[in-house]
Amino acid sequence: MTILKNTLIGGALLLSSTVAVASPINVGGVTWDPDAVFSFSGSETDYASFGTVLETATNGVVNDHVTGRGIVTRINKNTANGSEFCPSCELTYTFGMDLVSTNGSNFEFTNLAVKF
């Protein structure tokens, strides 16, 4: 009976030790928790971010180059949390792209370049 009990306890410990718990991920000082509680939508499974963006508008002429910049204001949260994911920094980005075609309010771009 003792051998059976020890085997069951050992098996339970082994199974419980194989459960994966993701720890926070840090890239260049920006940290996020992939297990953070957040209401993900669609195919998002472990990461969502939101921010503000400023861009130069195109006048609808093909080959116009559109540029912009922005700041990420929240990661895996419903409220701004920059002090959590980037405690001593600011996560910003720039982008540029070329207008290929336009049809009324539909625009098609190419050569998108994004830098964080």
C-alpha positions as CSV (number, residue, x, y, z in Angstrom):
1,M,0.0,0.0,0.0
2,T,2.8,2.4,0.8
3,I,4.5,1.8,-2.5
4,L,1.2,2.5,-4.4
5,K,0.6,5.6,-2.3
6,N,4.2,6.9,-3.0
7,T,3.8,6.1,-6.7
8,L,0.5,8.1,-6.9
9,I,2.0,11.0,-5.0
10,G,5.2,11.0,-7.2
11,G,3.0,10.8,-10.4
12,A,0.9,13.7,-9.2
13,L,4.0,15.8,-8.5
14,L,5.4,15.0,-11.9
15,L,2.2,16.0,-13.6
16,S,1.9,19.2,-11.7
17,S,5.5,20.1,-12.5
18,T,4.9,19.9,-16.3
19,V,2.3,22.7,-16.2
20,A,3.9,25.7,-18.1
21,V,3.6,29.1,-16.5
22,A,4.9,31.9,-18.7
23,S,7.0,34.5,-17.1
24,P,7.1,38.1,-18.2
25,I,9.0,38.8,-21.4
26,N,11.6,41.6,-21.6
27,V,12.8,43.0,-24.9
28,G,15.0,46.0,-24.7
29,G,13.6,47.1,-21.4
30,V,9.9,46.7,-22.5
31,T,8.2,44.0,-20.4
32,W,4.9,42.3,-20.8
33,D,3.2,39.4,-19.2
34,P,1.8,37.0,-21.8
35,D,-0.5,35.5,-19.1
36,A,-2.0,38.9,-18.2
37,V,-5.7,38.9,-17.8
38,F,-7.2,40.8,-20.7
39,S,-10.3,40.3,-22.9
40,F,-8.6,39.2,-26.1
41,S,-10.6,39.2,-29.3
42,G,-10.3,37.2,-32.5
43,S,-7.0,35.3,-32.9
44,E,-5.1,37.3,-30.2
45,T,-3.9,34.9,-27.6
46,D,-1.2,36.5,-25.5
47,Y,-0.5,40.0,-26.6
48,A,-2.4,43.2,-27.3
49,S,-1.2,46.8,-27.5
50,F,-2.8,50.1,-28.1
51,G,-1.5,53.6,-28.7
52,T,-1.8,56.9,-30.4
53,V,-0.6,57.8,-33.9
54,L,0.2,61.0,-35.8
55,E,0.6,60.8,-39.6
56,T,1.1,62.9,-42.7
57,A,-2.0,62.6,-44.8
58,T,-1.8,61.8,-48.4
59,N,-3.4,64.1,-51.0
60,G,-4.4,61.0,-53.1
61,V,-1.6,61.3,-55.6
62,V,-0.1,57.9,-56.4
63,N,3.5,57.6,-55.1
64,D,2.9,60.0,-52.2
65,H,5.0,58.9,-49.2
66,V,3.1,58.9,-46.0
67,T,5.0,59.0,-42.7
68,G,4.0,58.9,-39.1
69,R,4.9,58.3,-35.5
70,G,3.2,57.1,-32.4
71,I,3.5,55.9,-28.8
72,V,2.3,52.7,-27.3
73,T,0.1,53.6,-24.3
74,R,-1.0,50.1,-23.0
75,I,0.0,46.5,-23.3
76,N,-2.4,43.7,-22.2
77,K,-4.5,46.1,-20.2
78,N,-7.7,48.1,-20.6
79,T,-6.1,51.2,-19.1
80,A,-2.8,53.0,-19.8
81,N,0.0,51.1,-18.1
82,G,3.2,52.6,-19.5
83,S,4.8,52.7,-16.0
84,E,4.3,48.9,-15.9
85,F,5.6,47.7,-19.3
86,C,8.2,50.4,-19.7
87,P,9.0,51.8,-16.3
88,S,12.0,54.0,-17.3
89,C,11.3,54.5,-20.9
90,E,8.7,55.4,-23.6
91,L,7.8,52.9,-26.3
92,T,7.5,54.9,-29.5
93,Y,7.5,54.0,-33.2
94,T,7.8,55.6,-36.6
95,F,6.5,54.4,-40.0
96,G,6.5,55.2,-43.7
97,M,4.7,53.8,-46.7
98,D,4.0,54.7,-50.4
99,L,0.6,55.2,-51.9
100,V,0.1,52.7,-54.8
101,S,-3.5,53.4,-55.7
102,T,-6.7,55.0,-54.5
103,N,-10.4,54.5,-55.2
104,G,-12.5,57.1,-53.4
105,S,-11.9,56.4,-49.7
106,N,-9.9,53.2,-50.3
107,F,-6.2,53.5,-50.3
108,E,-3.5,50.9,-51.1
109,F,0.0,51.3,-49.8
110,T,3.3,49.5,-50.3
111,N,6.8,49.5,-48.8
112,L,5.6,49.8,-45.2
113,A,8.5,50.3,-42.8
114,V,8.0,50.4,-39.1
115,K,10.6,51.1,-36.5
116,F,10.1,50.8,-32.7
